[in-house]
Amino acid sequence: MNAPALRAVIADDQALVRTGFGMILAADGIEVTAEAADGAEAVDAVQRTRPDVVLMDIRMPGMDGIEATRRILGGGPDGTRVIILTTYDLDHYVYAALTAGASGFLLKDVTPEHLVAAVRLVRSGDALLAPTITRRLIERFAHREESPRTGLHRDLSGLTPRELEVLRLLATGLSNAELADRLFLSPTTVKTHVGRILSKLDLRDRVQAVVLAYESGLISPQGPPGTD
C-alpha cells in the first residue's frame, strides 16, 4: 500500500514565487493543496486543507509569516510543519519565526532539489536547519533586548545528567554524528537521547531544543569551553 502523498501549502505575496515553487513540488509528486498571498490566507488554507508542510514567506502584507506561524502551530492541525522562506540569511525575522515554532528556513534562491528535499525532511519530523546555522542565529539574537522571547519555559530537572550533557552539546551546533564521537556513544544511542529530550521537554524538534538551551541559560552564546 502506497504512503499518502505529501501535502503542502505555499504562502508568499509574490505570485511568481508561488507558481514556481508549486511547479517544482508538483513535479516531484508533492500535492500543493492551496496557495496564499498573506498570513491570514495561509492560516485559513491550513485549516481547510490540513497540509503536512507550509512554505511560509516571512514578510507579507497584513498578517506576516511570523504571526501566521504562531497561529498555525498554536492551534492548527497536529503534525503540520512550517518552513520559513526568506531572502536574507540571518534575518532578525528568521529568529523570530524559529522561536514561534518553525522547523527551519530556506533562502528563496534555493535549488529545486534542495526545496523538495527540505519539504520531505521536515515532513519526516526532523528540523531543517544545520545545527551550526542554528547556533549562529541564536548567538546573534538570543540576548538582544529587542529579540522576541519564545515562552519556552521548561523544567530541566527531569533530564538525566547524560541528557543534559547531550542538550548542551546539541546547542553548540554538533550533529548527531559529532555528538556520538564526542560522547563515545553510538549514533543510535545519541538519537535515542535526543528523542527523549524532545519528549520530556515537549519540544517539536531540535531547533526548539537549541533555542531553549540558550534562553534557559543552560548555555551561553559563547558556549561551554572546548566546543569551538
C-alpha positions as CSV (number, residue, x, y, z in Angstrom):
1,M,0.0,0.0,0.0
2,N,1.5,3.3,-1.0
3,A,2.0,6.0,1.6
4,P,-0.3,9.1,1.3
5,A,1.0,11.9,-0.9
6,L,2.9,14.7,0.9
7,R,0.7,17.8,1.0
8,A,1.9,21.4,1.1
9,V,0.6,24.9,1.3
10,I,2.7,27.8,-0.3
11,A,2.3,31.2,1.3
12,D,4.1,34.1,-0.5
13,D,2.9,37.5,-1.6
14,Q,4.7,37.1,-5.0
15,A,2.7,35.1,-7.5
16,L,5.7,34.0,-9.4
17,V,7.3,32.5,-6.3
18,R,4.1,30.6,-5.5
19,T,3.8,29.4,-9.1
20,G,7.5,28.4,-9.4
21,F,7.6,26.5,-6.1
22,G,4.3,24.9,-6.9
23,M,5.6,23.5,-10.2
24,I,8.8,22.2,-8.5
25,L,6.8,20.4,-5.8
26,A,4.2,19.0,-8.1
27,A,6.9,17.6,-10.5
28,D,8.2,15.6,-7.6
29,G,4.8,14.2,-6.6
30,I,4.1,16.7,-3.7
31,E,0.5,17.9,-3.7
32,V,0.1,21.7,-3.3
33,T,-3.3,21.9,-1.6
34,A,-3.5,25.7,-1.6
35,E,-1.6,29.0,-2.2
36,A,-1.8,32.1,0.0
37,A,-0.8,35.7,-0.6
38,D,-0.6,36.7,3.1
39,G,-0.6,35.3,6.6
40,A,-4.4,35.3,7.1
41,E,-4.9,33.4,3.9
42,A,-2.2,30.9,5.0
43,V,-3.9,30.2,8.3
44,D,-7.2,29.7,6.5
45,A,-5.6,27.4,3.9
46,V,-4.0,25.3,6.6
47,Q,-7.3,24.9,8.5
48,R,-9.1,24.0,5.3
49,T,-6.6,21.6,3.7
50,R,-4.6,20.2,6.6
51,P,-1.2,20.0,4.8
52,D,1.9,18.3,6.1
53,V,4.2,21.3,5.4
54,V,3.7,25.0,4.9
55,L,6.2,27.1,2.9
56,M,5.8,30.5,4.6
57,D,7.2,33.8,3.3
58,I,8.4,35.7,6.3
59,R,7.4,39.2,5.1
60,M,3.9,39.6,3.7
61,P,1.3,42.4,3.8
62,G,-1.3,42.3,6.6
63,M,-0.5,39.3,8.8
64,D,3.2,38.4,8.3
65,G,4.7,35.0,8.3
66,I,5.7,35.1,12.0
67,E,2.2,35.7,13.3
68,A,0.8,33.1,10.8
69,T,3.3,30.6,12.0
70,R,2.3,31.2,15.6
71,R,-1.4,30.7,14.8
72,I,-0.9,27.6,12.7
73,L,1.4,25.8,15.2
74,G,-0.6,27.0,18.2
75,G,-4.0,25.8,17.1
76,G,-3.6,24.2,13.7
77,P,-3.7,20.5,12.7
78,D,-1.3,18.3,14.6
79,G,1.8,17.4,12.7
80,T,1.8,20.4,10.4
81,R,5.3,21.8,10.0
82,V,6.4,25.3,8.8
83,I,9.4,26.2,6.7
84,I,10.2,29.9,6.6
85,L,11.1,31.4,3.2
86,T,13.4,34.4,3.4
87,T,15.6,36.5,1.1
88,Y,18.4,37.2,3.6
89,D,20.4,34.8,5.7
90,L,20.5,35.6,9.4
91,D,17.5,37.9,9.1
92,H,16.2,39.1,12.5
93,Y,12.8,37.8,11.5
94,V,14.1,34.3,10.9
95,Y,15.0,34.1,14.6
96,A,11.5,35.3,15.5
97,A,10.0,32.7,13.3
98,L,12.1,29.9,14.8
99,T,11.0,30.9,18.3
100,A,7.4,30.8,17.0
101,G,8.0,27.1,16.3
102,A,9.1,27.0,12.6
103,S,11.1,23.9,11.8
104,G,13.7,25.8,9.8
105,F,14.2,28.2,6.9
106,L,15.1,28.3,3.3
107,L,16.5,31.1,1.2
108,K,14.3,31.9,-1.7
109,D,17.1,31.2,-4.2
110,V,17.1,27.5,-3.1
111,T,17.7,24.9,-5.8
112,P,14.7,22.8,-6.9
113,E,16.4,19.7,-5.5
114,H,17.0,21.3,-2.1
115,L,13.5,22.6,-1.9
116,V,12.0,19.2,-2.4
117,A,14.4,17.5,0.0
118,A,13.7,20.2,2.6
119,V,9.9,19.6,2.4
120,R,10.4,15.8,2.7
121,L,12.8,16.2,5.5
122,V,10.5,18.3,7.6
123,R,7.5,16.1,6.9
124,S,9.6,13.2,8.4
125,G,9.7,15.1,11.7
126,D,13.3,16.4,11.5
127,A,14.3,20.1,11.7
128,L,15.5,21.8,8.6
129,L,18.4,23.8,9.9
130,A,22.1,22.8,10.1
131,P,23.0,23.0,13.8
132,T,25.8,25.4,13.1
133,I,23.4,27.8,11.4
134,T,21.0,27.5,14.3
135,R,23.8,28.4,16.7
136,R,24.8,31.5,14.6
137,L,21.2,32.7,14.7
138,I,20.8,32.1,18.4
139,E,24.2,33.8,19.2
140,R,23.3,36.8,17.2
141,F,19.8,37.4,18.5
142,A,19.0,35.4,21.7
143,H,20.3,38.0,24.2
144,R,19.3,41.2,22.4
145,E,16.8,43.3,24.2
146,E,14.6,43.6,21.2
147,S,14.5,39.9,20.4
148,P,11.2,38.2,20.9
149,R,11.1,35.6,23.6
150,T,9.8,32.1,22.9
151,G,7.8,31.4,26.1
152,L,9.7,28.1,26.1
153,H,9.8,27.7,29.9
154,R,10.6,24.1,30.7
155,D,11.7,22.3,33.9
156,L,15.1,20.7,33.0
157,S,15.2,18.8,36.3
158,G,13.5,15.8,34.6
159,L,16.5,15.3,32.4
160,T,19.2,12.8,33.4
161,P,22.8,14.1,33.6
162,R,23.6,12.5,30.3
163,E,20.6,14.1,28.7
164,L,21.6,17.5,30.0
165,E,25.1,16.9,28.5
166,V,23.6,16.0,25.2
167,L,21.4,19.1,25.2
168,R,24.3,21.3,26.0
169,L,26.4,19.9,23.1
170,L,23.5,19.8,20.7
171,A,23.1,23.6,21.3
172,T,26.7,24.3,20.4
173,G,26.0,23.1,16.8
174,L,27.1,19.4,16.9
175,S,25.2,17.0,14.7
176,N,24.2,13.6,16.0
177,A,27.3,12.0,14.4
178,E,29.5,14.6,16.1
179,L,27.7,14.1,19.4
180,A,28.4,10.3,19.1
181,D,32.1,11.0,18.6
182,R,32.3,13.5,21.4
183,L,30.5,11.3,23.9
184,F,31.9,7.9,22.7
185,L,28.3,6.6,22.0
186,S,26.7,5.0,19.0
187,P,24.7,7.2,16.7
188,T,21.6,5.2,17.6
189,T,22.1,5.9,21.3
190,V,22.5,9.6,20.6
191,K,19.4,9.6,18.5
192,T,17.5,7.9,21.4
193,H,18.8,10.5,23.9
194,V,17.8,13.4,21.6
195,G,14.3,11.9,21.2
196,R,13.9,11.5,24.9
197,I,15.0,15.1,25.5
198,L,12.4,16.4,23.0
199,S,9.7,14.2,24.5
200,K,10.4,15.1,28.1
201,L,10.5,18.8,27.4
202,D,7.6,18.7,25.0
203,L,9.6,20.2,22.1
204,R,8.8,20.0,18.5
205,D,12.3,19.4,17.2
206,R,16.0,20.1,17.8
207,V,15.6,23.8,16.7
208,Q,13.4,24.4,19.7
209,A,15.8,22.4,21.9
210,V,18.7,24.8,20.8
211,V,16.6,27.9,21.5
212,L,15.5,26.5,24.9
213,A,19.1,25.8,25.8
214,Y,20.1,29.4,25.2
215,E,17.1,31.1,26.6
216,S,17.1,28.9,29.8
217,G,20.7,29.8,30.5
218,L,21.8,26.2,30.1
219,I,24.4,27.5,27.6
220,S,25.7,31.0,26.9
221,P,26.3,32.4,23.4
222,Q,30.0,31.6,23.7
223,G,29.2,28.0,24.5
224,P,31.0,25.8,27.1
225,P,34.7,25.6,27.0
226,G,36.1,23.4,24.3
227,T,33.2,23.5,21.9
228,D,34.6,25.7,19.2
